[in-house]
Amino acid sequence: MKLLVTGGAGFIGANFVHQTLAKHPDWKVVVLDKLTYAGNLKNLEPGLSEGRCSFVQMDICDPAVIEQVRGCDVVIHFAAESHVDRSIEDASAFVRTNVDGTHNMLQACRAAGVPRFVHVSTDEVYGSLGEQGLFSEDSPLQPNSPYAATKASSDLLVLAYVRTHKFPGIVTRCSNNYGPFQFPEKFIPLMIAQTMAGERLPVYGTGSNVRDWVHVSDHCSALDTVLQKGREGEVYNIGGGCEMRNIEVAKLILKSLGKSEDLIQFVTDRKGHDLRYAIDCEKLERELGWSAQVQFAQGLADTITWYRDNQQWLDDVRSGQYRDYFQKHYTQREKTFAQ
C-alpha cells in the first residue's frame, strides 16, 4: 500500500504517519506539505530516516500535485488552514487552501485514478449545539466561522465529486483533538505551555464553552479503519465521547502541574463563538467496529508529560526556530526526503 498524506507535517497528519508506519510495516507513505507556520518537518522524525516515509514540499493548490498522486493507493487529505481566530482576522488563506486546494486535489486524484480518497474534516461544520443533543452525520451543515464555512465547502465538493463523477471519496468529521505535536495556538497545548511557563492562561468568556475531546491516536485509528473498511460516498463522525467545559480543562492542567487557578485570565470572547460541540459516532462504531480507547484523564496526563519531556520542541515552535530545521535538513537531504 502506498499512501499520500497531505498536511502530514502538521499535528494530526504527523501522528497519523507515525501510527501508520508502526501498524503497517509493509506500507509506504509520501508526505506532501507546504510547510506553513503549522507544518514542522521535525514532527516526522524518525519516520523520515526509516526509508518508508518520504517528504515533498508542495502547495496543494499547485497543479503539479498530480505527479505526486499518481501510483498512490490512498490519499489522506489533512492539509487545511484550521485556526478559527486566524480565519476571523482574514479568511482569504482559508478559502484558498481549504476550498481551492481541496478542489485541486480532487481534480488531480480523479485524473490519476486514485482508488481511495479520505477527506479529513471537522465537527465545526455542523455549527453550535444547545445544551442537549449530538451531531450525527445527518445533522444540517450550519458553519458559524469562516474556517468552518470553508471546511463545509470542501466536504460538499468531495461529496459532489462522488455523486457526479463516481469519485471514490469518503468524508470524516472529528471533534476536538489533543495530543503530541499540536501547535501551541490551540487550546490544550496553549494552556499547558502557559502553565509550564508560569504565565496567564487566556480563557474566552467565562470558559463555559463545551467541546468533545478525542485523543489524536484515537482519531488516527479511526482514519485507518475508514481507509480500509469505509464505504465510498459516506460521512463518518469521529468523537471521543468526552464533553468538557474549557474552564474545567484549564483547571485540570493547572492542577496536574501544581499551579494556582489564579493564573486563569478571562478574555473577551471570540466572535460567533460556538457554545457546544458533541459527536454521535455510533455509525462508525456500528458499521466499522471502531471505538475510542483513550480516556480523557489518561490522555491529558500523557499529553502534559509529552510537552514536559519535549520542552525543546515547544520552545522552538514558540520562538519560530523550528523553521530552521527545514532549511538545514531538507536542503542537505533533499534526495532522501523527496525520493
Backbone torsions as a table, in degrees:
resi	resn	phi	psi	omega
1	MET	NA	132.8	175.5
2	LYS	-118.6	122.4	-178.3
3	LEU	-110.8	139.5	166.6
4	LEU	-106.3	125.8	-178.0
5	VAL	-115.3	107.5	176.2
6	THR	-80.6	143.4	-177.4
7	GLY	67.7	27.0	-174.3
8	GLY	-75.7	-6.1	175.7
9	ALA	-94.6	1.9	176.8
10	GLY	-89.1	-172.5	-173.4
11	PHE	-60.3	-65.3	-175.5
12	ILE	-71.1	-39.9	-179.9
13	GLY	-59.2	-44.3	-179.9
14	ALA	-64.6	-42.1	177.0
15	ASN	-62.4	-38.5	177.9
16	PHE	-64.2	-41.1	179.0
17	VAL	-61.2	-49.0	-179.2
18	HIS	-61.3	-43.6	-178.3
19	GLN	-66.8	-38.4	179.8
20	THR	-66.8	-44.6	179.6
21	LEU	-62.9	-36.6	-179.8
22	ALA	-73.1	-37.2	-174.2
23	LYS	-85.4	-29.0	-174.1
24	HIS	-126.1	83.0	-174.4
25	PRO	-65.0	-14.0	-180.0
26	ASP	-100.9	3.7	178.6
27	TRP	-92.7	152.3	173.4
28	LYS	-116.9	145.1	-176.3
29	VAL	-126.7	130.7	170.8
30	VAL	-111.3	123.3	178.5
31	VAL	-98.4	126.6	175.7
32	LEU	-115.6	120.3	-175.5
33	ASP	-149.8	138.0	177.7
34	LYS	-75.0	-20.2	-174.6
35	LEU	60.7	58.0	168.3
36	THR	-74.1	-169.3	-176.3
37	TYR	-57.2	-30.4	-175.8
38	ALA	-87.9	-6.5	179.1
39	GLY	-94.3	131.3	-175.8
40	ASN	-134.9	110.8	-177.1
41	LEU	-60.7	-28.6	-179.9
42	LYS	-65.6	-22.1	177.3
43	ASN	-60.9	-21.5	-174.3
44	LEU	-95.0	-4.3	174.6
45	GLU	-78.2	143.0	4.6
46	PRO	-90.2	8.1	-176.7
47	GLY	-54.6	-38.1	-179.1
48	LEU	-65.8	-21.1	-178.0
49	SER	-92.0	-4.9	-173.9
50	GLU	-93.2	-8.6	174.8
51	GLY	95.5	-23.3	-179.2
52	ARG	-94.4	-2.4	180.0
53	CYS	-125.2	127.4	176.5
54	SER	-124.0	163.4	-174.2
55	PHE	-129.5	137.9	174.7
56	VAL	-131.3	122.9	175.3
57	GLN	-83.8	118.8	-178.2
58	MET	-162.7	145.5	174.7
59	ASP	-82.1	132.9	-179.5
60	ILE	-68.0	-10.7	175.0
61	CYS	-83.5	-8.0	-178.5
62	ASP	-76.9	124.5	178.7
63	PRO	-57.7	-20.3	-179.1
64	ALA	-70.0	-4.4	178.2
65	VAL	-61.3	-22.3	179.4
66	ILE	-59.9	-30.3	178.6
67	GLU	-68.6	-26.2	-179.5
68	GLN	-85.3	-31.5	-176.9
69	VAL	-82.6	-20.0	178.5
70	ARG	-59.3	132.2	178.3
71	GLY	85.4	-1.2	178.7
72	CYS	-87.4	143.6	177.6
73	ASP	-84.8	-31.0	-178.8
74	VAL	-144.6	139.6	168.3
75	VAL	-113.5	124.2	175.1
76	ILE	-106.0	114.0	-169.9
77	HIS	-101.2	93.3	176.1
78	PHE	-92.6	-30.3	-167.6
79	ALA	-52.6	123.0	-178.8
80	ALA	-170.4	150.3	163.3
81	GLU	-79.2	132.9	-167.6
82	SER	-133.4	-1.6	-174.6
83	HIS	-94.2	117.9	-173.9
84	VAL	-57.7	-45.2	-177.3
85	ASP	-58.9	-40.7	178.9
86	ARG	-65.4	-35.7	-179.7
87	SER	-69.5	-29.5	177.4
88	ILE	-70.5	-38.0	179.3
89	GLU	-69.6	-41.9	-179.5
90	ASP	-162.1	113.3	-174.8
91	ALA	-89.7	-2.2	-171.7
92	SER	-61.4	-41.7	179.4
93	ALA	-66.3	-30.3	179.7
94	PHE	-70.5	-41.2	177.6
95	VAL	-64.9	-43.7	-177.6
96	ARG	-64.2	-51.4	-175.3
97	THR	-75.4	-50.8	-171.4
98	ASN	-74.9	-34.0	-179.3
99	VAL	-97.5	-62.0	-178.5
100	ASP	-62.9	-40.3	-179.2
101	GLY	-65.1	-43.1	177.8
102	THR	-63.9	-41.5	177.8
103	HIS	-60.9	-41.7	178.5
104	ASN	-63.4	-40.0	177.0
105	MET	-63.5	-41.3	179.0
106	LEU	-62.3	-44.1	179.1
107	GLN	-62.4	-44.4	-178.1
108	ALA	-65.4	-45.5	-178.3
109	CYS	-66.7	-37.1	177.6
110	ARG	-66.3	-44.8	-179.9
111	ALA	-64.5	-34.3	-177.9
112	ALA	-86.1	-8.0	179.9
113	GLY	70.5	36.1	178.1
114	VAL	-63.7	129.6	-174.3
115	PRO	-71.2	-23.2	-177.5
116	ARG	-152.6	137.0	-178.5
117	PHE	-132.9	117.5	179.1
118	VAL	-109.1	116.4	-177.7
119	HIS	-98.6	117.5	-175.0
120	VAL	-91.7	114.9	-177.0
121	SER	-121.9	-158.4	-168.9
122	THR	-140.0	153.9	175.9
123	ASP	-71.1	-12.3	-179.0
124	GLU	-66.4	-16.0	177.4
125	VAL	-65.5	-21.5	-178.7
126	TYR	-80.5	-14.2	-178.2
127	GLY	91.6	-144.1	-174.0
128	SER	-116.2	136.5	175.7
129	LEU	-92.7	154.7	168.4
130	GLY	-79.7	-155.9	-176.6
131	GLU	-76.1	-16.5	-177.7
132	GLN	-120.5	161.1	172.3
133	GLY	93.0	167.9	179.6
134	LEU	-135.5	153.2	172.9
135	PHE	-78.5	125.9	170.5
136	SER	-108.9	173.0	179.0
137	GLU	-63.8	-19.0	179.7
138	ASP	-94.3	-0.6	177.8
139	SER	-63.6	142.1	179.4
140	PRO	-65.7	149.9	176.5
141	LEU	-83.7	119.6	-178.7
142	GLN	-138.0	61.0	-175.8
143	PRO	-64.2	140.8	-176.5
144	ASN	-110.2	-18.6	178.2
145	SER	-109.5	156.8	175.2
146	PRO	-57.0	-37.8	176.2
147	TYR	-58.1	-52.0	-177.7
148	ALA	-62.8	-35.3	179.2
149	ALA	-64.8	-39.5	179.4
150	THR	-71.0	-33.1	176.6
151	LYS	-70.1	-39.4	176.3
152	ALA	-61.6	-40.2	178.3
153	SER	-61.4	-43.3	-179.6
154	SER	-67.5	-37.1	175.2
155	ASP	-57.6	-47.4	-176.8
156	LEU	-67.0	-33.2	175.5
157	LEU	-62.3	-45.8	179.6
158	VAL	-60.1	-48.0	-177.5
159	LEU	-67.8	-32.5	175.8
160	ALA	-66.4	-38.6	177.1
161	TYR	-65.9	-36.1	176.5
162	VAL	-61.0	-48.1	-174.7
163	ARG	-74.9	-37.7	-176.3
164	THR	-82.8	-43.0	-172.8
165	HIS	-110.9	6.0	-175.1
166	LYS	56.5	37.2	-178.5
167	PHE	-72.8	139.2	-175.6
168	PRO	-82.3	59.3	-175.7
169	GLY	-102.1	149.9	175.3
170	ILE	-135.3	142.3	178.7
171	VAL	-114.8	133.1	172.8
172	THR	-117.3	143.2	178.3
173	ARG	-128.3	117.5	-171.7
174	CYS	-113.4	152.8	174.9
175	SER	-80.8	-172.9	-174.2
176	ASN	-63.6	127.5	178.9
177	ASN	-94.0	156.4	170.5
178	TYR	-150.6	159.1	179.7
179	GLY	144.6	-167.3	-176.9
180	PRO	-63.7	149.7	172.9
181	PHE	74.3	8.3	-179.0
182	GLN	-76.9	132.2	-177.5
183	PHE	-62.6	132.7	-170.5
184	PRO	-77.2	28.3	165.8
185	GLU	-94.6	-16.5	179.8
186	LYS	-81.8	160.8	-163.4
187	PHE	-58.8	-56.9	-174.1
188	ILE	-65.3	-49.4	178.6
189	PRO	-65.4	-30.2	176.2
190	LEU	-65.2	-45.1	179.0
191	MET	-61.9	-40.8	179.2
192	ILE	-64.9	-47.9	-177.7
193	ALA	-62.5	-43.9	-180.0
194	GLN	-65.2	-40.1	179.8
195	THR	-65.2	-45.7	-179.4
196	MET	-62.9	-30.5	179.7
197	ALA	-87.0	-3.4	-178.6
198	GLY	70.1	26.5	-178.1
199	GLU	-104.5	166.5	-179.0
200	ARG	-61.8	144.4	177.4
201	LEU	-102.2	106.0	-178.8
202	PRO	-76.1	118.2	-179.6
203	VAL	-119.3	125.6	-178.1
204	TYR	-64.7	140.1	174.0
205	GLY	56.3	-123.0	177.6
206	THR	-106.0	4.5	-178.9
207	GLY	75.9	16.3	-174.2
208	SER	-87.7	-5.1	179.2
209	ASN	-65.1	137.2	-173.6
210	VAL	-108.1	135.3	176.3
211	ARG	-129.5	148.1	174.5
212	ASP	-94.1	114.3	-173.5
213	TRP	-97.4	135.2	175.5
214	VAL	-131.9	133.3	178.1
215	HIS	-67.6	142.6	-175.3
216	VAL	-59.6	-30.0	179.0
217	SER	-67.0	-34.7	175.2
218	ASP	-68.6	-41.2	176.8
219	HIS	-58.9	-45.2	-178.5
220	CYS	-65.8	-36.9	178.3
221	SER	-68.6	-33.1	176.1
222	ALA	-66.0	-41.2	179.1
223	LEU	-65.4	-38.6	176.7
224	ASP	-62.0	-40.3	177.8
225	THR	-64.7	-44.4	-178.8
226	VAL	-64.9	-43.0	-177.1
227	LEU	-67.3	-25.2	179.7
228	GLN	-93.0	-33.3	-172.7
229	LYS	-123.9	-8.2	-176.5
230	GLY	-67.5	153.7	-179.7
231	ARG	-94.9	135.8	-180.0
232	GLU	-59.4	140.7	178.8
233	GLY	84.1	-1.1	-177.6
234	GLU	-94.6	157.2	170.5
235	VAL	-111.5	134.0	178.7
236	TYR	-125.1	123.1	173.6
237	ASN	-81.5	141.9	178.8
238	ILE	-127.3	121.0	-179.5
239	GLY	-142.0	166.1	-179.2
240	GLY	-100.9	-7.0	-178.5
241	GLY	63.6	32.0	-177.1
242	CYS	-134.9	96.4	178.3
243	GLU	-90.5	128.6	179.5
244	MET	-140.0	140.9	171.4
245	ARG	-75.0	145.9	-178.6
246	ASN	-56.0	-39.1	-178.5
247	ILE	-65.6	-34.4	178.3
248	GLU	-66.1	-40.9	179.1
249	VAL	-65.1	-43.8	179.3
250	ALA	-59.5	-42.8	-179.5
251	LYS	-67.2	-37.2	177.4
252	LEU	-62.7	-40.3	179.7
253	ILE	-66.5	-43.8	177.6
254	LEU	-60.5	-43.6	179.7
255	LYS	-64.0	-42.8	-178.9
256	SER	-62.8	-32.3	-177.6
257	LEU	-100.3	8.7	174.6
258	GLY	67.8	34.1	-179.6
259	LYS	-112.5	158.8	-176.8
260	SER	-80.0	146.9	175.6
261	GLU	-68.6	-8.3	176.2
262	ASP	-63.5	-16.7	178.9
263	LEU	-73.0	-15.7	179.9
264	ILE	-69.6	130.9	178.7
265	GLN	-128.6	112.1	178.7
266	PHE	-75.3	131.5	-177.1
267	VAL	-121.4	166.2	-178.9
268	THR	-54.1	132.4	-174.0
269	ASP	-64.8	152.2	176.4
270	ARG	-65.4	143.2	176.2
271	LYS	-62.3	131.5	177.1
272	GLY	63.0	29.0	-173.8
273	HIS	-63.9	119.5	178.9
274	ASP	-66.2	136.0	-176.0
275	LEU	-73.0	-48.2	-170.9
276	ARG	-149.3	138.5	169.2
277	TYR	-120.9	139.9	174.6
278	ALA	-156.7	130.7	-170.6
279	ILE	-105.6	135.3	167.6
280	ASP	-99.3	108.3	-179.1
281	CYS	-109.5	29.3	-179.4
282	GLU	-61.7	-33.1	179.2
283	LYS	-61.0	-45.6	179.2
284	LEU	-64.7	-38.7	178.8
285	GLU	-68.2	-44.7	-175.7
286	ARG	-71.7	-46.3	-173.1
287	GLU	-83.6	-36.2	-172.9
288	LEU	-115.8	-4.8	174.2
289	GLY	77.8	19.6	-179.7
290	TRP	-94.6	147.1	170.0
291	SER	-151.6	150.5	178.8
292	ALA	-66.7	142.1	-176.8
293	GLN	-113.2	-22.5	-173.1
294	VAL	-93.6	117.5	174.8
295	GLN	-71.8	143.8	-173.2
296	PHE	-59.7	-41.8	-177.9
297	ALA	-58.8	-45.8	179.7
298	GLN	-70.9	-41.6	-179.9
299	GLY	-62.2	-40.9	179.1
300	LEU	-67.7	-41.3	177.9
301	ALA	-60.9	-43.1	179.1
302	ASP	-65.1	-37.6	-179.7
303	THR	-67.5	-42.9	176.7
304	ILE	-60.9	-43.0	178.4
305	THR	-61.5	-41.2	-179.4
306	TRP	-61.2	-45.1	-179.4
307	TYR	-68.2	-33.7	176.5
308	ARG	-68.1	-39.1	-179.0
309	ASP	-77.5	-14.8	-178.2
310	ASN	-122.1	48.5	-179.1
311	GLN	-60.0	-35.6	-179.4
312	GLN	-65.8	-41.4	176.7
313	TRP	-58.7	-46.2	-178.6
314	LEU	-64.1	-44.5	179.5
315	ASP	-62.1	-42.1	-179.4
316	ASP	-64.7	-38.7	179.1
317	VAL	-68.7	-44.4	-177.3
318	ARG	-69.4	-27.0	179.8
319	SER	-92.0	-15.8	-176.6
320	GLY	92.0	-0.9	-178.0
321	GLN	-65.5	-21.7	-178.3
322	TYR	-60.3	-24.4	178.6
323	ARG	-66.3	-28.6	178.7
324	ASP	-65.4	-27.9	-179.4
325	TYR	-61.1	-42.5	178.5
326	PHE	-63.7	-48.7	-176.9
327	GLN	-60.3	-37.4	-177.4
328	LYS	-77.3	-46.4	-170.4
329	HIS	-90.0	-40.6	-177.1
330	TYR	-68.3	-42.5	-178.7
331	THR	-66.4	-30.4	179.4
332	GLN	-82.5	-25.0	-173.2
333	ARG	-124.7	31.8	-172.1
334	GLU	-55.9	-42.0	-177.2
335	LYS	-65.0	-35.2	179.4
336	THR	-71.0	-44.6	-175.5
337	PHE	-72.6	-32.8	-171.6
338	ALA	-104.7	6.7	-176.0
339	GLN	-69.4	NA	NA
